Amino acid sequence: MGQYVMGLDNGGTSTKAAIFDLNGKEIATAGRQTSMITPKSGYTERDMEELWLANCDCIRRALQKAGIDGKDVLGIAVCGHGKGLYPWGKDGKPAYNGIISTDSRAWKYPEKWHENGVYDEVHDRLCQEFMACQQVSLLAWLKEHERAVYDNIRYAFSVKDYVRFRLTGEAYSEATDISGSGLMNVRDARFDKDILEKLGIGEAYDMLPPIRYSYDLCGQISEEASKLTGLPAGTAVAGGMFDIDACAVAVDVTSPERMCTIAGTWSINEYISEKPIMDGSVAMNSLFAMPGYYLVEECSATSSGNLEWYLENCMDHEPIPEGENIYSIVNDKVASVKPEECDVYFLPFLYGSNAHPLGKGAFIGLTTYHNKGHMLRAIYEGVAYSHKTHIEKLLSTRKPPEAIRMAGGACNSKVWVQMFADILGFPMETVDAKELGALGCGMAAAIAAGVYKDYREAAEHMVHVSGRVEPNPAMREIYEKKYKKYRAVSAALDTVWGQFEV
């Protein structure tokens, strides 16, 4: 039997493959940026064939870096960004570009379903708010604006279900992803044609593959995929999961007492519960990777992806001394500016807003005195404030956790992790793994292969807490004042965003 598991993580901007041993040790990784297509403001897409080949390339290179044969891998699973839409056509080809979760073109549909009363009719079954980036909204948009594309769709996939389909040739909807799509009766864990008909997309019922769970065996590597990846035909492929579930199990959020915040392309803030929260205080309830639990979630595309945009557009010619990288320079610049000396605010709404459906990114308070250090600090703080907005909603439904487990790209910055601790007011714990989404997938693959019985047992062997950062009491009052001003600025701009209609 093989001694390794592999996880594939398809985020909003990149694809990564990672190989782990059965104790969670990372053996090798390979990553690749994926091109984003932005034909209009509010549109974020990617070429589905390019994405598939990027996954194959990452698998091949990870095997090469690890110095192992594909037959040593006992199983693989895929995770990916939630929401979005990857439609496969009846003609056996992609029906459209893949639509990423940062896309906001379909913002009118959630508003319409609230206004016409449909939301109230279906909410007790959906257990979640509608969002512009969900499959349900994007399918409604395609039906109205790209009818030929809509009529050609055979399967409406999430990104990871699409990649798994290309690996195996078998089509399934995995529960953690599809239960956050707006297409599923989450209360009863099934598809519900009545919901879709009320939303005006009854035809979509036939686009939805059968539901499977994250640790279920969902096929094997096909002969075609074997030639492209280097994994032997017949290698087990588990269901995989939504990347936020993968990160949750990878930081051992396997009990309701714990809470997790993920600072990546999206601001994801979550905990698990035996019952969904139905009082309207939180945006999302979806099926968790562990049977019998719901993932209670507050989220928006307002996290560290905003920093990447700034680096690409404002620091692309920044001189980098030998032995450093752009991120170490950024951290130094942020640390050089004290929070009480920076009255610049950044709304991290480049890819979407958690304040207004049409909200846009903005720097507020700039003068000729300010420099990149102030702007970068404003970005770091703005992202943390956005997370705090969500976490306050989650805490209205439960007891505060003893600490918050943290994942995502921001974890690579000690400065940023400390800022999160100071702004949120909780200790932040990190784990000894860089590719958490892939690790969560590796855990699913290990369960599917029979190595571990469930995620709790897998976590005992494969998850290792590596760090804990305590909040600095001296920063509490400073950041509380700044957070109030951030919220005031955001609320004031709500009055003008209507003039920025997509």
Secondary structure, DSSP 8 states (H G I E B T S, - for coil): --SEEEEEEE-SSEEEEEEEETT--EEEEEEEE---B-SSTT--EE-HHHHHHHHHHHHHHHHHHHT--GGGEEEEEEEE-SS-BEEEETTSSBSS-EE-TT--TTTHHHHHHHHTSHHHHHHHHH-B---TTSHHHHHHHHHHH-HHHHHHEEEEE-HHHHHHHHHHS---EEHHHHTTTTSEETTTTEE-HHHHHHTT-GGGGGG---EE-TTSEEEE--HHHHHHH---TT-EEE--EEHHHHHHHHTT--STT-EEEEESSSEEEEEEESS---SSSSSEEEE-SSTT-EEEEEEES-STHHHHHHHHHHSTT----TT--HHHHHHHHHHTS-GGG---EEE--SS--SS-TT---EEES--TT--HHHHHHHHHHHHHHHHHHHHHHHHTTS---SSEEEESGGGG-HHHHHHHHHHHTS-EEEES-S-HHHHHHHHHHHHHTTSSSSHHHHHHHH--EEEEE---GGGHHHHHHHHHHHHHHHHHHTTTGGGG--
